[in-house]
């Protein structure tokens, strides 16, 4: 059974009306696109290569779908999530939240560390330039060695 047969049940779930649906090529059918448009949902679906009538695709939106897929890939690197060890949905959701927080914190602290290192380098550079200016020495920057 193909995944696109589950689209009507997905669209009938009682949630707010989405503006767009990001999906992969498996959902590229005229029926799915038509039902989404009738509901006022913009289909952002990459067209299949063997499609007879090519449709316009928002490839920028497809890039967002790729980011989501990469996130799931990074989350599944945790063995507990990939194999679903937890018996209850609440404990699985709790561990999923912990794994997502771990990914977010790693990116957050790496960015903070890099920006603090840039600030340190800029401060040292400004001090060096001030000392050179006050002493009358020319400012010389070390040139990288070419090997």
N, C-alpha and C positions, 0 to 999 in steps of 0.2 A: 504494500500500500504506500502510495506516495504521500509526502507531507502536505501537499497542497489540498488534500481532501479534508484536513483538519481546520482549514481557514474559516469556514462558516461557524463552527463551534467556538473558535477563538474570538471571532468578531461579535458573537452573541453574549460574551461574558459581560456582566454588569459593572463596567468601569467607565471612566470618562471617555468621551469620544476623542481618539487620537487624531492629530493633524496629518501624520504620515506613518507609513509602515515600511521599515527597512527589512528587506528579505534577500535571500540569495537566489541563484538561478533556478533552484528547485521549485520555487513558487512562481516562476514565469509562465503564466498561462493567461489566455484572453479572459477566461471566466473569473479568475482571481482579480485581475486588474479591473474588470468591469464592476464586480461587486464592491471593490474598494472605492472606486470613483462614485458609485451610486450612494455610498454612505458618506461621501465627502472626505475620504481619506486619500491622500496622495501616495500612490505606490512608488516606492523607490526600490526597484528590482532590476538588477542587471539582466539584460536579455540573453537568452541562450544563443549559442553560436549557430545552431541549426534552425533558428527561427525563420519561417518563410517571409513574414512581414516584419521588418525591423521597426522597433519602437524607440522613441526618444527616452534616454535614460539620464538621470541625474547622477553622474559619476562622482560628484562631490559628496552626495549623500551616501553613495556606496563606500566611500572612504570612511565615513563614520561607522558603517556596519563593520568594516574591517577592524576598527579600533575596538569595537565590542567583542568581536571574535578573538582578538589578541588578549583581551582581558580574561575571557573565559579560558583561554589556553594557559595563561599565567596562573589562574586560580586552580586549574586542574593539575598543575605541577605538584600541588599538595596531594599526597597519596590518599589522605583521608577523604578528600572531596572527590577525587577521581573514582574511587571504589565505593563511595557511600557507605562507610563503616557504621555510621550512626543509625540507630533503629527508629528514632522519632524525628519528625520533621522539625521540631523546635530545636533539638540539639544540632541537627545538620545546619539549620539556618544560623545558629549561634557560631558554629565553627566557620561557616562561610563568611560571616561578618568579621571574625577575627582574621581570616586569611586576607580579606579585602583591606582591612585596616593595616595589616602588615605591608601589603603592597603600597598603599598610600603613604605610610610613614617612611618607607625606604626611599620613595621618590621625593617626598617632602624634605627629608633631612639631607639627601644628596644635593638638592638644589640649594638648600640653606648653606651647606658647607661650601659649595662652589662660590656662592655669592660672598660669603665671609672671606674666602681666600682672595677673591678679586679686590675686596675692600682693603685687605692687608697690603696687597701689592701696590694698589693705588696710593695708599698712605705712605709707604716706603718711597715710592717714586716721587711724590710731592715733597717729602722731606729732603731727598737727595737733590732735587732741583732747587729747593730753597737754599740749601747749604751752598750749592755751586753759585747761585746768583749772589748771595751775600759775600762769598769769598772772592768772587771775580773769576773763578775757574770756569772753563767751558763745560757744558753738560755733554758727557760722553756715555752712550749706551753700549753695553757689550754686544758685539756682533756674534751671531751664532756661527759655530764652526761648521764648515762644509767638509764632509768626508767623502 
